[in-house]
Amino acid sequence: MDMADEHDTDHRVWEEAVRRESAISDLVGRHPDRLTVGAVDRVASELGLSRATVYRMVERFRATRTVSGLLAQRPGRRKGSRFLKPEQEALMHEVIEQDYLKLTRPPFSRVVETIRGRCRQAGLAPPNWRTIKTRVLQIDTAVRARRRGDKELIQAATPVPDQYVAARALAVVQIDHTPVDVIVVDEQSRMPIGRPWITLAIDVMTRMVTGFYLSLDAPSRVSISLCLLHAVYDKTAWLQDRGIEGAWPVAGLPETLHADNGSDFRSHVFVRACRDHGIRTVWRNPGQPHYGGHIERLIGTQMGAVHLLPGSTFSNPEQRGDYDSEKSARMTLRELERWIGWEIVGHYHQRIHSNLLRPPLAVWREQEEKLNLRLPVDPMKFWISFLPEEERVLRRDGIHFCNIRYWSDALSADLGKSNAKVLIKYDPRDLSRIFVRRPSGRFVEARYRNLSWPAITLWEQKAAVRHLRAQGRNEIDEGMIFNATIRQREIEDEAVRQTAAVRRRRERRPKSLINNQETGSLRGIDSRTASGLDEGSETWRER
């Protein structure tokens, strides 16, 4: 089986798990206390499974609340499993394209008869109707509706203005990016370095900001993921780290995440991670910004506030006039992040909202008592699922990433078993560890091979590499990277005697995102009520 076939197989398995999760979730929601035999039998008939299998799936779903909990226990194809031949798939695709996706809208039963008849003529085993139905449902709903001229389906698949009026907190969270209308300066030189980007998320019902992420990098799946992580978890530790004295009680998994149509929001990895944890993703139509009115108004409010800061670029050149934004810039990225945190907590959440006629914080407090707060069952798995990823070769001396070697004793058993690359996950804010997916599907933590090296960020690593290459060094090893970073930090420490402002640079150095090595509590996340990871978790440290 080539890579394309493996991808198709994995996609089919995932789509089947999604179908099962929808049915099981609905069953559990309708019968929260006790399942009836009749209800279970109806779901079993719908899914083409036995009653006993449905009961087992209900148990797994209640334990994990994820789609992946309903996947096969052992990843990959089981021995003896049979999949359709390429000829069967090609024939089904041809008939669906030519005979089903037509304005005359032939019935599904006719398509089933045609496919089964042509398979017999070609000497192929005919697929059952469920398999054919799955292939039809895999076609994008909007495409299927347009090709068949199905007005009802077109209407159902087309959002309308003001559709996103949520009836409860965290039912719909909107998320978007924008460049911040202010120029920030470098921590060390205090020279202007450009405008940062901010990713903001807002709860539609209460208008509370659920989280944000500030970075000098252009918007990407990484910035969306880090914003979502900030939105989901308790922000007590985050506020304390930044000296912000205020309440920001929003936490929990949203039911629906509403975003624009950008490629970063449609990332396969991001969408799949959301779906795995019960977050539905909805995209607004291109060229129709009114569908994202709540987040657009929030962005406008926040940008209006930053226009008061030194170094503001204002909204346009006419407003800026003769004001020299770069010359006036004073704030570092860290200071701007803290300022925005104060703006959200101390002003935006406290002011009377023009639509709510009440402060967002007051509305949230009222809804908080009714809210069925959903948190990830496995915090570590949730965190890792949204981290950026790369593929690397497992070598005898470990995994090479960013010119740094990583190792875990658990990887010894995987050496030499396959030439395929392994998937790794990493946090750009702390390169002291990466997470490596083993053949079992579980992730293990791998650390620097040289444990004496300090934790650094991805941006520090890139800066060190640029510095070394500027010196004419083309071949760079990890020792040179860390030595350069350490020397740069020493320069910063020396500069503390010159200006107190540079002390903030030291505070930005990454500390372990996992404070407690045994329980796996996450830095910046309130884990006081979170239980430790047990051996049944998807992710744990193997020795």
Residue pairs with C-beta under 8 A, 6 or more apart in sequence:
1 9
5 86
9 77
9 83
12 134
13 71
13 72
14 67
14 71
14 272
15 134
15 138
16 134
17 67
17 68
17 70
17 71
18 67
18 275
19 47
19 134
20 47
20 57
20 70
21 61
21 66
21 67
21 70
23 43
23 46
23 47
24 43
24 54
24 57
24 58
24 61
24 70
25 61
25 278
27 35
27 39
27 40
27 43
27 54
27 58
28 58
28 61
28 62
30 39
31 39
35 55
35 58
37 51
40 51
40 54
40 55
40 58
41 51
43 54
44 50
44 51
44 53
44 54
47 54
48 130
49 57
57 70
60 69
60 70
61 69
61 70
63 69
63 377
64 377
64 378
65 277
65 278
65 374
65 377
66 276
66 277
66 278
66 377
67 275
67 276
67 278
68 276
68 538
72 78
75 440
75 441
77 83
84 92
84 127
84 131
85 124
87 122
87 124
88 119
88 124
88 125
88 127
91 115
91 118
91 119
91 122
91 124
92 115
92 127
92 131
92 132
92 135
93 135
95 111
95 114
95 115
95 118
96 111
96 132
96 135
96 136
96 139
99 106
99 110
99 111
99 114
100 106
100 108
100 111
100 136
100 148
101 139
101 144
101 147
101 148
102 147
102 148
103 147
103 148
103 149
105 148
105 149
105 150
108 132
108 133
108 136
111 132
111 136
112 129
112 132
115 126
115 127
115 132
116 126
116 127
117 126
119 125
119 126
119 127
120 126
136 144
141 153
141 156
141 157
142 154
142 157
142 158
144 150
144 153
145 153
145 154
145 156
145 157
146 154
158 285
159 282
159 284
159 285
159 291
161 290
161 291
162 293
163 291
164 172
164 174
164 204
164 258
164 291
164 294
165 204
166 172
166 203
166 204
166 205
167 205
168 205
168 367
168 370
168 371
169 203
169 205
169 206
169 208
169 364
169 367
169 368
169 370
169 371
170 203
170 205
170 210
170 252
170 253
170 254
170 255
170 371
170 374
171 204
171 205
171 254
171 255
171 256
172 203
172 204
172 205
172 254
172 255
172 256
172 258
173 201
173 202
173 203
173 204
173 210
173 231
173 254
173 256
173 257
173 258
174 201
174 202
174 204
174 257
174 258
174 259
174 292
174 294
174 295
175 199
175 200
175 201
175 202
175 224
175 227
175 228
175 257
175 258
175 259
175 265
175 295
176 199
176 200
176 259
176 260
176 292
176 295
176 296
176 299
177 197
177 198
177 199
177 200
177 219
177 223
178 197
178 198
178 200
178 299
178 303
179 195
179 196
179 197
179 198
180 195
180 196
180 197
180 198
180 214
180 303
180 306
180 336
181 195
181 303
181 306
181 307
181 312
181 313
181 314
181 315
182 195
182 306
182 309
182 311
182 312
182 313
182 325
182 329
182 331
182 336
183 192
183 193
183 194
183 195
183 311
183 313
183 325
183 326
183 329
184 192
184 193
184 194
184 195
184 196
184 216
184 311
184 329
184 331
184 332
184 333
184 335
184 336
185 191
185 192
185 193
185 311
185 329
185 330
185 331
185 332
186 192
186 193
186 332
187 332
187 333
187 334
187 492
187 501
187 502
187 504
187 505
187 508
188 491
188 492
188 495
188 502
188 505
190 501
192 311
192 326
192 329
193 216
194 216
195 313
196 214
196 215
196 216
196 333
196 336
197 214
197 215
197 216
197 217
197 218
197 219
197 223
198 212
198 213
198 214
198 302
198 340
199 212
199 213
199 214
199 215
199 219
199 223
199 224
199 226
199 227
200 209
200 211
200 212
200 227
200 295
200 298
200 299
200 302
201 209
201 210
201 211
201 212
201 227
201 228
201 231
201 295
202 208
202 209
202 210
202 294
202 295
202 298
203 209
203 210
203 250
203 254
203 364
204 258
204 294
205 363
205 367
206 356
206 360
206 363
206 364
206 367
207 294
207 298
207 353
207 355
207 356
207 360
207 363
208 250
208 349
208 360
208 361
208 363
208 364
209 250
209 298
209 344
209 348
209 349
210 231
210 250
210 254
211 227
211 228
211 229
211 230
211 231
211 232
211 235
211 250
212 227
212 230
212 340
212 344
213 223
213 226
213 227
213 230
214 333
214 336
214 337
214 340
215 223
215 333
216 333
216 459
217 223
219 262
219 264
220 264
221 264
221 267
221 269
221 270
221 388
222 388
222 428
223 264
224 259
224 264
224 265
224 267
224 270
225 270
225 273
225 386
225 387
225 388
226 386
228 257
228 274
228 386
229 383
229 386
230 238
230 524
231 250
231 251
231 254
232 251
232 252
232 253
232 375
232 376
232 382
233 251
233 379
233 522
233 524
233 525
233 526
234 251
234 525
234 526
235 248
235 250
235 251
235 526
236 526
237 523
237 524
237 525
237 526
238 524
239 245
239 246
239 248
239 341
239 345
241 524
242 337
242 338
242 341
243 338
244 338
244 341
244 342
244 345
246 342
246 345
246 346
247 345
247 361
248 344
248 345
248 349
249 361
249 364
249 365
249 368
250 364
251 373
251 375
251 526
252 371
252 373
252 374
252 375
253 277
253 278
253 279
253 374
253 375
253 376
254 279
255 278
255 279
255 280
256 279
256 280
256 281
256 282
257 274
257 279
257 280
257 281
257 282
258 282
258 283
258 284
258 291
258 292
259 265
259 281
259 282
259 283
259 284
259 292
260 283
260 284
260 289
260 292
261 283
261 284
261 285
261 286
264 270
265 281
265 283
266 283
269 389
270 386
271 281
273 385
273 386
274 280
274 281
275 281
276 385
277 376
277 382
277 385
278 374
284 291
284 292
285 291
289 296
298 348
301 348
302 340
302 343
302 344
302 348
303 315
305 343
305 347
306 312
306 336
306 340
307 314
307 315
307 319
309 331
309 336
309 339
310 328
310 329
310 330
310 331
311 325
311 326
311 328
311 329
311 330
311 331
312 320
312 323
312 325
312 328
313 320
313 325
314 320
314 323
331 339
332 501
332 504
334 504
334 505
334 507
334 508
335 504
348 360
349 359
349 360
349 361
350 359
350 361
351 359
352 358
352 359
353 359
353 360
353 363
356 363
376 382
378 533
378 537
378 538
378 539
379 520
379 522
379 525
379 527
379 530
380 520
380 522
380 533
380 537
380 539
380 540
381 537
381 538
381 539
383 522
384 425
384 435
384 443
384 539
387 425
387 426
387 427
387 435
388 425
388 426
388 428
389 423
389 424
389 425
389 426
390 401
390 423
390 424
390 426
391 421
391 422
391 423
391 424
392 399
392 400
392 401
392 421
392 422
392 424
393 399
393 400
393 421
393 422
394 411
394 414
394 415
394 421
394 422
394 436
396 415
397 405
397 407
397 449
398 405
398 406
398 407
398 411
398 446
398 449
399 405
399 406
399 407
399 411
399 422
399 424
399 434
399 436
399 446
400 406
401 424
401 426
401 434
402 431
402 458
402 461
403 461
403 465
403 476
403 477
403 478
403 481
404 431
404 448
404 453
404 461
404 478
404 481
405 448
405 449
405 450
405 478
406 433
406 434
406 436
406 446
406 447
406 448
406 449
407 446
407 447
407 449
408 436
408 444
408 445
408 446
408 447
408 542
409 542
409 543
410 438
410 444
410 542
410 543
411 436
411 438
411 444
411 446
414 422
414 438
414 439
417 439
418 439
422 436
422 437
422 438
423 436
423 437
424 434
424 435
424 436
424 437
424 446
425 434
425 435
425 437
425 443
426 434
426 435
426 458
427 433
427 513
428 457
428 458
428 459
429 457
429 458
429 510
429 513
430 455
430 456
430 457
430 510
430 511
430 512
430 513
431 455
431 456
431 457
431 458
431 461
431 510
432 447
432 448
432 453
432 454
432 455
432 456
432 510
432 512
433 445
433 446
433 447
433 448
434 445
434 446
435 443
435 444
435 445
435 446
435 539
436 443
436 444
436 445
436 446
437 443
438 444
438 542
441 538
442 538
442 539
442 540
442 542
443 538
443 539
444 540
444 541
444 542
445 541
448 478
450 478
453 478
453 482
454 482
454 485
454 486
454 509
455 509
455 510
455 511
455 512
456 464
456 481
456 482
456 485
456 509
456 510
457 509
457 510
460 485
460 488
461 481
461 485
463 485
463 488
464 480
464 481
464 482
464 484
464 485
464 488
465 476
465 481
467 484
467 488
468 476
468 480
468 481
468 484
469 476
473 480
489 506
489 509
492 502
492 505
492 506
493 506
495 502
496 502
496 503
496 506
511 523
512 523
513 522
513 523
513 524
514 520
514 521
514 522
514 523
515 521
515 522
515 523
516 527
517 541
518 532
519 527
519 532
519 533
520 532
520 533
520 540
520 541
521 527
521 530
533 539
533 540
534 540
